[in-house]
Amino acid sequence: MRKYSFLILILFFLIPINVRAADIDEDKLRSERKMLFHKMEAVTQVPWYIYAGIDQYERSIRRSQKDIPREKGAIAIYITPEKWSGGMNPNKEDHDPISISFFNGIGLDGNGDGKAERTNDEDLLYTIGSFIQQYGSSLEDIQIGLWDYYHRDQAVRTITSNSAVYHTFKTLKLDKHAFPVPLHANYSYRSTWGDRRGWGGLRIHEGTDIFASYGIGVKATSYGTVETKGWNEYGGWRIGIRDIDGNYHYYAHLNGFEKGIEKGHVVQPGEIIGYVGSSGYGPKGTAGKFPPHLHYGIYKDNGRTEWSYDPYPSLRLWERQERIRNKK
């Protein structure tokens, strides 16, 4: 018995240390990334927050796609060997800038060591920055360059959104979340993701319903930008927010929007974006077909497609975290 007590005591002290160490390591990585972004901004004139937006987009893609290896350094940008070295290059791991250029690869030497390495953080950033720079320096020019690189509209939208968030808050540490309605409000919710829905055709419920009174404020749950706003016959008055992890947060059946909340607006956790209502299930303006509630859904983009997943576990976590913060 004494042996087990000793082991438990050891674990009690080790776990907090490990958690703190993980936090410190991540803070160190963020600091290193930001230093690299600013360094490359000085070299290529591409703003640091554009680099941050690209890197964060690529990081979320790496976490979603199992066929892409995890990054080895501070930067998560992944460039295929064929794109880096050139499609006709027999050496897919070529580090020679001259032969890479000969085979029309995009890989460049960013740190002046005479080698263009796909796993070197400065080489990666310099290569991406140089590719974008050739299109111009305005946001529209940069977006054209991003589209020519990714050939995907959603990639351009997400990177633009990420960049706007980083530009606004001037930090890479943006992992705080909030529960979507005030904790002091009278509300209730349970896991309803996957339940059957019949209006508009047989379908499943892609979210969690949080029942509350008309007019209760609806809060942004994460840092992000407003991607959609307006009427939808299913969701009524709704808002869609894209966060820096590639998640699309869907707030539906609203009674109205907060003043100043428009497409492209940058939000932070806890910011009021709208108000609980019962709109939807019909043409524009339809309301009252069901009790007032917030339909909250999350859709994940993995760089190829987007799908819905159950937001209930996240809501429970954010609710607990906010209660803890409020007690401090």
C-alpha positions as CSV (number, residue, x, y, z in Angstrom):
1,M,0.0,0.0,0.0
2,R,2.9,2.3,0.9
3,K,4.4,1.6,-2.5
4,Y,1.3,2.7,-4.4
5,S,1.0,5.8,-2.2
6,F,4.5,6.7,-3.1
7,L,3.8,6.3,-6.9
8,I,0.7,8.5,-6.6
9,L,2.7,11.1,-4.8
10,I,5.3,11.1,-7.6
11,L,2.6,11.4,-10.3
12,F,0.9,14.3,-8.4
13,F,4.1,16.3,-8.6
14,L,5.2,15.3,-12.1
15,I,1.9,16.0,-14.0
16,P,1.8,19.7,-13.3
17,I,5.5,20.0,-14.2
18,N,4.9,18.2,-17.5
19,V,1.9,20.4,-18.3
20,R,3.9,23.6,-17.5
21,A,6.8,22.3,-19.6
22,A,4.5,21.8,-22.5
23,D,3.1,25.3,-22.2
24,I,6.7,26.7,-22.0
25,D,7.8,24.7,-25.0
26,E,4.8,26.0,-27.0
27,D,5.4,29.6,-26.0
28,K,9.1,29.2,-27.0
29,L,8.0,27.8,-30.4
30,R,5.5,30.8,-30.9
31,S,8.3,33.2,-30.1
32,E,10.6,31.5,-32.5
33,R,8.0,31.5,-35.3
34,K,7.2,35.2,-34.8
35,M,10.9,36.1,-35.0
36,L,11.2,34.1,-38.2
37,F,8.1,35.9,-39.7
38,H,9.5,39.3,-38.9
39,K,12.9,38.3,-40.3
40,M,11.4,37.2,-43.6
41,E,9.2,40.3,-43.7
42,A,12.3,42.4,-43.8
43,V,13.8,40.3,-46.6
44,T,10.7,39.8,-48.9
45,Q,8.4,42.7,-47.8
46,V,5.6,40.2,-47.3
47,P,4.0,41.2,-44.0
48,W,4.7,39.0,-41.0
49,Y,1.0,38.3,-40.4
50,I,0.7,36.8,-43.9
51,Y,3.4,34.3,-43.1
52,A,1.6,33.6,-39.8
53,G,-1.7,33.1,-41.6
54,I,-0.1,30.6,-44.1
55,D,1.8,28.7,-41.4
56,Q,-1.3,28.4,-39.2
57,Y,-3.4,27.2,-42.2
58,E,-0.7,24.6,-43.0
59,R,-0.5,23.5,-39.3
60,S,-4.2,22.8,-39.1
61,I,-4.0,20.8,-42.4
62,R,-1.1,18.7,-41.1
63,R,-3.2,17.9,-38.0
64,S,-6.1,16.9,-40.2
65,Q,-4.4,14.9,-43.0
66,K,-2.7,11.6,-41.9
67,D,-0.7,11.4,-45.2
68,I,1.3,14.6,-44.4
69,P,4.2,14.2,-42.0
70,R,4.4,16.4,-38.9
71,E,6.8,19.4,-39.1
72,K,10.3,18.9,-37.8
73,G,10.9,22.6,-37.0
74,A,9.0,25.6,-35.8
75,I,7.3,26.2,-39.2
76,A,4.5,23.9,-40.4
77,I,4.5,24.8,-44.1
78,Y,4.7,21.6,-46.2
79,I,5.9,21.6,-49.8
80,T,6.0,18.4,-51.7
81,P,9.4,17.1,-53.0
82,E,8.1,17.4,-56.6
83,K,7.1,21.0,-56.2
84,W,10.3,21.9,-54.3
85,S,12.8,20.2,-56.5
86,G,10.9,20.2,-59.8
87,G,8.7,17.6,-61.4
88,M,11.4,16.3,-63.8
89,N,14.2,16.4,-61.3
90,P,15.5,12.8,-60.7
91,N,16.6,13.9,-57.2
92,K,13.5,14.6,-55.2
93,E,15.5,15.6,-52.2
94,D,17.7,18.0,-54.2
95,H,19.3,20.8,-52.0
96,D,21.2,22.5,-54.8
97,P,19.4,25.8,-55.7
98,I,21.0,25.8,-59.2
99,S,19.7,22.3,-60.2
100,I,16.3,23.0,-58.5
101,S,15.9,26.1,-60.6
102,F,17.0,24.2,-63.7
103,F,14.1,21.7,-63.2
104,N,11.7,24.6,-62.4
105,G,11.4,23.7,-58.8
106,I,10.4,26.5,-56.4
107,G,12.8,25.7,-53.5
108,L,15.2,28.5,-52.5
109,D,18.0,29.2,-50.1
110,G,16.6,31.5,-47.4
111,N,19.5,31.5,-44.9
112,G,22.5,31.9,-47.2
113,D,24.1,28.5,-46.5
114,G,24.1,27.6,-50.2
115,K,21.4,24.9,-49.7
116,A,17.7,24.9,-50.4
117,E,16.3,22.5,-47.8
118,R,12.6,21.6,-47.6
119,T,12.9,21.0,-43.8
120,N,14.7,24.3,-43.1
121,D,12.4,26.9,-41.6
122,E,14.0,29.9,-43.2
123,D,14.3,28.2,-46.6
124,L,10.5,27.4,-46.4
125,L,9.4,30.9,-45.5
126,Y,11.7,32.5,-48.0
127,T,10.5,30.2,-50.8
128,I,6.8,30.9,-50.0
129,G,7.5,34.7,-49.6
130,S,9.3,34.9,-52.9
131,F,6.6,33.0,-54.7
132,I,3.9,35.4,-53.4
133,Q,6.1,38.5,-53.8
134,Q,6.2,38.2,-57.6
135,Y,2.5,39.0,-57.7
136,G,2.7,42.3,-55.9
137,S,2.4,43.7,-52.4
138,S,-1.3,44.6,-52.0
139,L,-3.7,42.3,-50.2
140,E,-5.4,41.5,-53.5
141,D,-2.0,40.7,-55.1
142,I,-1.1,38.5,-52.3
143,Q,-4.5,36.7,-52.5
144,I,-3.9,36.1,-56.2
145,G,-0.5,34.6,-55.4
146,L,-2.0,32.4,-52.7
147,W,-4.6,31.1,-55.2
148,D,-1.9,30.4,-57.8
149,Y,-0.1,28.4,-55.1
150,Y,-2.9,26.5,-53.5
151,H,-5.5,26.5,-56.4
152,R,-8.3,26.5,-53.7
153,D,-10.6,29.3,-52.8
154,Q,-11.1,28.1,-49.2
155,A,-7.3,28.1,-48.7
156,V,-7.2,31.8,-49.7
157,R,-10.1,32.7,-47.5
158,T,-8.7,30.9,-44.5
159,I,-5.2,32.3,-44.8
160,T,-6.7,35.8,-45.3
161,S,-8.8,35.3,-42.2
162,N,-5.9,34.0,-40.1
163,S,-3.7,36.9,-41.2
164,A,-6.4,39.5,-40.3
165,V,-6.6,37.9,-36.8
166,Y,-2.9,38.0,-36.2
167,H,-2.6,41.5,-37.6
168,T,-5.4,42.6,-35.2
169,F,-4.1,41.0,-32.0
170,K,-0.3,41.1,-32.7
171,T,0.3,37.8,-31.0
172,L,0.3,34.1,-32.0
173,K,-1.1,32.9,-28.6
174,L,-4.8,32.8,-29.4
175,D,-6.0,29.6,-27.9
176,K,-8.7,31.0,-25.5
177,H,-12.4,30.1,-26.0
178,A,-15.7,31.2,-24.6
179,F,-19.1,29.6,-24.1
180,P,-21.6,31.0,-26.7
181,V,-24.2,32.4,-24.2
182,P,-23.6,34.1,-20.9
183,L,-23.2,31.7,-18.0
184,H,-25.6,33.7,-15.8
185,A,-28.4,33.3,-18.4
186,N,-31.1,30.7,-18.1
187,Y,-30.1,28.2,-20.7
188,S,-30.0,24.4,-21.3
189,Y,-28.4,22.1,-23.8
190,R,-27.6,18.4,-24.5
191,S,-25.9,16.4,-27.2
192,T,-28.2,16.5,-30.3
193,W,-25.7,16.1,-33.1
194,G,-26.8,13.5,-35.6
195,D,-30.5,13.6,-34.6
196,R,-33.0,13.3,-37.5
197,R,-34.5,16.5,-38.9
198,G,-37.4,16.6,-41.3
199,W,-38.0,20.2,-42.4
200,G,-36.6,20.7,-45.9
201,G,-36.1,17.0,-46.4
202,L,-34.7,14.2,-44.3
203,R,-31.3,15.2,-42.8
204,I,-29.3,15.0,-39.6
205,H,-28.9,17.7,-37.0
206,E,-25.4,19.1,-37.5
207,G,-24.9,20.9,-34.2
208,T,-26.0,21.4,-30.6
209,D,-29.1,23.4,-29.7
210,I,-28.7,25.8,-26.7
211,F,-32.2,26.8,-25.5
212,A,-32.4,30.3,-24.0
213,S,-34.7,33.3,-23.9
214,Y,-35.2,35.7,-26.7
215,G,-32.6,38.4,-26.9
216,I,-29.9,36.7,-24.9
217,G,-26.5,37.7,-26.2
218,V,-24.7,35.2,-28.4
219,K,-20.9,35.3,-28.1
220,A,-18.1,34.3,-30.4
221,T,-16.4,31.2,-29.1
222,S,-13.0,31.7,-30.6
223,Y,-10.7,34.2,-32.4
224,G,-11.6,34.5,-36.1
225,T,-13.3,36.5,-38.8
226,V,-16.9,36.6,-39.9
227,E,-17.1,34.6,-43.1
228,T,-20.9,34.7,-43.7
229,K,-23.8,36.8,-42.4
230,G,-27.4,37.0,-43.4
231,W,-30.4,34.8,-44.0
232,N,-30.6,31.1,-44.6
233,E,-34.0,29.3,-45.0
234,Y,-32.8,26.5,-42.6
235,G,-30.9,28.6,-40.1
236,G,-32.7,31.9,-40.4
237,W,-30.6,34.8,-39.4
238,R,-27.1,33.3,-39.0
239,I,-23.4,34.1,-38.7
240,G,-20.5,31.9,-39.8
241,I,-17.0,32.6,-38.2
242,R,-13.8,31.0,-39.4
243,D,-11.2,30.4,-36.6
244,I,-7.4,30.1,-37.0
245,D,-7.6,26.3,-36.7
246,G,-9.7,26.1,-39.9
247,N,-13.0,25.5,-38.0
248,Y,-16.2,27.2,-39.3
249,H,-18.5,28.1,-36.4
250,Y,-22.1,28.3,-37.3
251,Y,-24.6,30.4,-35.2
252,A,-28.2,30.0,-36.4
253,H,-31.8,31.0,-35.6
254,L,-30.7,34.4,-34.4
255,N,-33.1,37.2,-33.5
256,G,-30.7,39.9,-34.8
257,F,-27.0,40.8,-35.2
258,E,-24.8,43.0,-33.0
259,K,-24.1,46.4,-34.5
260,G,-20.8,46.4,-36.5
261,I,-20.7,42.7,-37.1
262,E,-20.1,42.4,-40.8
263,K,-18.3,40.0,-43.2
264,G,-14.6,40.3,-42.6
265,H,-15.0,41.6,-39.0
266,V,-12.4,40.2,-36.7
267,V,-13.8,38.7,-33.4
268,Q,-12.5,37.5,-30.2
269,P,-13.9,35.0,-27.6
270,G,-16.7,36.5,-25.6
271,E,-17.5,39.2,-28.1
272,I,-21.3,39.6,-28.7
273,I,-22.2,38.9,-32.3
274,G,-25.9,38.4,-32.2
275,Y,-29.0,37.5,-30.1
276,V,-31.0,34.3,-29.5
277,G,-34.1,34.0,-31.6
278,S,-36.3,31.5,-33.4
279,S,-35.8,32.5,-37.0
280,G,-35.7,30.1,-40.0
281,Y,-37.5,27.2,-41.6
282,G,-39.0,29.4,-44.3
283,P,-38.5,32.5,-46.5
284,K,-36.7,35.5,-45.3
285,G,-38.2,36.8,-42.0
286,T,-39.8,33.6,-40.9
287,A,-39.7,33.1,-37.1
288,G,-41.6,31.4,-34.3
289,K,-41.8,27.9,-35.7
290,F,-39.9,26.5,-32.7
291,P,-38.8,27.7,-29.2
292,P,-36.0,30.3,-29.1
293,H,-32.6,28.7,-29.1
294,L,-29.1,29.0,-30.6
295,H,-28.1,26.3,-33.1
296,Y,-24.3,26.0,-32.8
297,G,-22.4,23.9,-35.3
298,I,-18.7,23.4,-36.1
299,Y,-17.4,22.4,-39.5
300,K,-13.7,21.3,-40.0
301,D,-11.7,22.1,-43.2
302,N,-8.9,19.6,-43.8
303,G,-7.6,21.3,-47.0
304,R,-9.6,19.1,-49.3
305,T,-13.1,19.1,-48.0
306,E,-15.2,20.3,-45.0
307,W,-17.4,18.2,-42.7
308,S,-19.5,18.7,-39.6
309,Y,-18.5,17.3,-36.2
310,D,-20.2,17.2,-32.8
311,P,-19.6,20.5,-30.9
312,Y,-21.0,19.2,-27.6
313,P,-17.7,18.1,-26.1
314,S,-16.1,21.5,-27.0
315,L,-19.1,23.4,-25.5
316,R,-18.8,21.5,-22.2
317,L,-15.1,22.2,-22.0
318,W,-15.4,25.9,-22.8
319,E,-18.3,26.2,-20.3
320,R,-16.0,24.7,-17.6
321,Q,-13.1,26.8,-18.5
322,E,-15.1,30.0,-18.4
323,R,-16.5,29.2,-15.0
324,I,-13.0,28.6,-13.7
325,R,-11.8,31.9,-15.2
326,N,-14.8,33.7,-13.6
327,K,-13.8,32.4,-10.2
328,K,-10.3,33.8,-10.3
